Amino acid sequence: MNFDLDSEQLAVKKLVKEFVEKEITPFAGEWDKEEKFPWHVWKKMGEIGILGTSIPEEYDGSGMDYITHAIVAEELGYGCSSMRGTYSVQISLVTKTILAWGNEEQKRKYVPGLAMGEIIGCYGLTEPDSGSDAGSLSSTADKDGDFYILNGNKMWITNAGIANVSIIFAKTDRAAGAKGITAFLVDHDTPGFSTQDIHGKLGLRASNTGEIIMNNVRVPKENVLGEVGKGFRVALAALDNARYTVAAGCVGSAQAALDYAKQHAKQRVQFGKPIAGHQLVQQLITNMTLDVECGRLLVYRTGHMKNKGVVNTRETSMAKYYCSEMVNRVAYNAIQVFGGYGFSSEYPVERIYRDARINTLYEGTSQIQQLIIGNIELGIPAFV
Ligand SMILES: Cc1cc2nc3c(=O)[nH]c(=O)nc-3n(C[C@H](O)[C@H](O)[C@H](O)COP(=O)(O)OP(=O)(O)OC[C@H]3O[C@@H](n4cnc5c(N)ncnc54)[C@H](O)[C@@H]3O)c2cc1C
């Protein structure tokens, strides 16, 4: 067993760390306040290969392994969860899904642009009345000659208002339940397709979230992604990729909260000495450190399994479940170390705390991860 990063992984870590320190961390608070997605930084991320980490070079990706992919998510999460979230959707839910299920024409049309940041994608599974029970979605796709006519609404879709293309899940067979779902590639300029931004979010404010409204959207049959009626498998495989990226991002955000807390604990003097010298503050730092390290090990172990190409749904769900709960604990404790100052948007731990909250909700809630892990452990057939 080897716990060391290799020279290429270390080089990418250094490159992304420096990029985040210069281009992201100093501005994350401002983007959050203004609910502004920084396009110019996104473009630069594409240029330096961050958006194509684990995408093969033949599709203009960077051809990196899964541990390096996690390192990139971790470093982005360190600086700004909104940027990490946008990255997760772009690469894990969209680019890798097209790569895995698309035909050659679809891959050539979309993957290079996505990997280079020239176009942006989103993943439309959730609806107003179906979230955890995604198989019960009610958007429809009715065959009409060489086209499908899509109708329905999607809710809480990351990048909806800024994307060029969506992977949309809709029922081609209303009576067949989850087995009647098909995945479609839908260009956002298709007539009848529109979006509505969602504002007033607790966190991830620099990330675009919106509704998708489909009103007789005419999509050519060539835009079916994978096979007709096999869309739910496409959706679940995509979530497996995204959960890994979310877990890695949580490790990065938690590491940032810990580093800020350590810095503050050494500077803040109470009862005649830095609070770092008070053992109960040390206890907080100890618990946070252990939390971050455990999360990182779970992520890297999962990445190792992904590199080997072995089944890793159990490990991915464990990493996602643990890390998403862990970043909430660590951010909570960081504010405790900061005292009243941690309650102010003047300090980044306040934003990290708000941003942490989404991680136990999206890409499958903590309860759904617990059910997946429990079902696998007990040998019960998966329901999600
Ligand atoms: C900021 C943001 C971005 C998002 N981005 C995307 C995106 O890009 N694409 C997309 O498709 N979706 C996206 N989502 C949607 C997200 O994936 C869903 O919110 C999530 O799956 C939960 O669904 P829900 O909100 O409908 O909650 P519900 O499914 O209604 O769940 C409510 C509660 O009930 C619990 N629960 C439900 N079923 C069970 C059960 N069987 N056993 C135990 N507990 C259960 C849940 O764990 C939760 O605690 C996003 C959401 C947010 C907030």
The ligand as an SDF file (V2000), in Angstrom:
LIG
                    3D

 53 58  0  0  0  0  0  0  0  0999 V2000
  -28.1900   24.0870   -4.7520 C   0  0  0  0  0  0  0  0  0  0  0  0
  -28.7430   22.8370   -5.3320 C   0  0  0  0  0  0  0  0  0  0  0  0
  -28.2120   22.3570   -6.5190 C   0  0  0  0  0  0  0  0  0  0  0  0
  -28.7530   21.1880   -7.0910 C   0  0  0  0  0  0  0  0  0  0  0  0
  -28.2850   20.7730   -8.3110 N   0  0  0  0  0  0  0  0  0  0  0  0
  -28.9270   19.7680   -8.9640 C   0  0  0  0  0  0  0  0  0  0  0  0
  -28.5870   19.4310  -10.3200 C   0  0  0  0  0  0  0  0  0  0  0  0
  -27.6670   19.9990  -10.9100 O   0  0  0  0  0  0  0  0  0  0  0  0
  -29.3280   18.4740  -10.9470 N   0  0  0  0  0  0  0  0  0  0  0  0
  -30.3510   17.8070  -10.3310 C   0  0  0  0  0  0  0  0  0  0  0  0
  -30.9760   16.9650  -10.9660 O   0  0  0  0  0  0  0  0  0  0  0  0
  -30.6860   18.0930   -9.0320 N   0  0  0  0  0  0  0  0  0  0  0  0
  -30.0130   19.0590   -8.3500 C   0  0  0  0  0  0  0  0  0  0  0  0
  -30.3500   19.3860   -7.0600 N   0  0  0  0  0  0  0  0  0  0  0  0
  -31.4430   18.6480   -6.4160 C   0  0  0  0  0  0  0  0  0  0  0  0
  -30.9550   17.7230   -5.3130 C   0  0  0  0  0  0  0  0  0  0  0  0
  -30.2750   16.6320   -5.8570 O   0  0  0  0  0  0  0  0  0  0  0  0
  -32.2120   17.3150   -4.5010 C   0  0  0  0  0  0  0  0  0  0  0  0
  -32.5710   18.4560   -3.7460 O   0  0  0  0  0  0  0  0  0  0  0  0
  -31.9550   16.1140   -3.6240 C   0  0  0  0  0  0  0  0  0  0  0  0
  -31.8160   14.9480   -4.3940 O   0  0  0  0  0  0  0  0  0  0  0  0
  -33.0650   15.8710   -2.6010 C   0  0  0  0  0  0  0  0  0  0  0  0
  -34.3310   15.8890   -3.2190 O   0  0  0  0  0  0  0  0  0  0  0  0
  -35.4820   16.8410   -2.6140 P   0  0  0  0  0  0  0  0  0  0  0  0
  -34.9040   18.1870   -2.4240 O   0  0  0  0  0  0  0  0  0  0  0  0
  -36.6590   16.7010   -3.4770 O   0  0  0  0  0  0  0  0  0  0  0  0
  -35.7630   16.2500   -1.1640 O   0  0  0  0  0  0  0  0  0  0  0  0
  -36.7300   15.0120   -0.8260 P   0  0  0  0  0  0  0  0  0  0  0  0
  -36.4300   13.8670   -1.7090 O   0  0  0  0  0  0  0  0  0  0  0  0
  -38.1140   15.5160   -0.7560 O   0  0  0  0  0  0  0  0  0  0  0  0
  -36.2220   14.6300    0.6350 O   0  0  0  0  0  0  0  0  0  0  0  0
  -36.6110   15.3660    1.7950 C   0  0  0  0  0  0  0  0  0  0  0  0
  -36.0800   14.6060    3.0170 C   0  0  0  0  0  0  0  0  0  0  0  0
  -36.6540   13.2840    3.0580 O   0  0  0  0  0  0  0  0  0  0  0  0
  -35.6120   12.3220    3.1230 C   0  0  0  0  0  0  0  0  0  0  0  0
  -36.0000   11.1010    2.4100 N   0  0  0  0  0  0  0  0  0  0  0  0
  -36.5620   10.9980    1.1780 C   0  0  0  0  0  0  0  0  0  0  0  0
  -36.7580    9.7090    0.8610 N   0  0  0  0  0  0  0  0  0  0  0  0
  -36.3140    8.9740    1.9040 C   0  0  0  0  0  0  0  0  0  0  0  0
  -36.2300    7.5780    2.1860 C   0  0  0  0  0  0  0  0  0  0  0  0
  -36.6130    6.6490    1.3100 N   0  0  0  0  0  0  0  0  0  0  0  0
  -35.7160    7.1940    3.3810 N   0  0  0  0  0  0  0  0  0  0  0  0
  -35.2760    8.1120    4.2830 C   0  0  0  0  0  0  0  0  0  0  0  0
  -35.3230    9.4410    4.0660 N   0  0  0  0  0  0  0  0  0  0  0  0
  -35.8200    9.8720    2.9020 C   0  0  0  0  0  0  0  0  0  0  0  0
  -34.4110   13.0010    2.4560 C   0  0  0  0  0  0  0  0  0  0  0  0
  -33.1840   12.3900    2.8610 O   0  0  0  0  0  0  0  0  0  0  0  0
  -34.5740   14.4190    2.9750 C   0  0  0  0  0  0  0  0  0  0  0  0
  -34.0410   14.4990    4.2790 O   0  0  0  0  0  0  0  0  0  0  0  0
  -29.7890   20.4910   -6.4350 C   0  0  0  0  0  0  0  0  0  0  0  0
  -30.2960   20.9680   -5.2160 C   0  0  0  0  0  0  0  0  0  0  0  0
  -29.7900   22.1290   -4.6670 C   0  0  0  0  0  0  0  0  0  0  0  0
  -30.3870   22.6410   -3.3810 C   0  0  0  0  0  0  0  0  0  0  0  0
  1  2  1  0
  2  3  1  0
  2 52  2  0
  3  4  2  0
  4  5  1  0
  4 50  1  0
  5  6  2  0
  6  7  1  0
  6 13  1  0
  7  8  2  0
  7  9  1  0
  9 10  1  0
 10 11  2  0
 10 12  1  0
 12 13  2  0
 13 14  1  0
 14 15  1  0
 14 50  1  0
 15 16  1  0
 16 17  1  0
 16 18  1  0
 18 19  1  0
 18 20  1  0
 20 21  1  0
 20 22  1  0
 22 23  1  0
 23 24  1  0
 24 25  2  0
 24 26  1  0
 24 27  1  0
 27 28  1  0
 28 29  2  0
 28 30  1  0
 28 31  1  0
 31 32  1  0
 32 33  1  0
 33 34  1  0
 33 48  1  0
 34 35  1  0
 35 36  1  0
 35 46  1  0
 36 37  1  0
 36 45  1  0
 37 38  2  0
 38 39  1  0
 39 40  1  0
 39 45  2  0
 40 41  1  0
 40 42  2  0
 42 43  1  0
 43 44  2  0
 44 45  1  0
 46 47  1  0
 46 48  1  0
 48 49  1  0
 50 51  2  0
 51 52  1  0
 52 53  1  0
M  END
$$$$
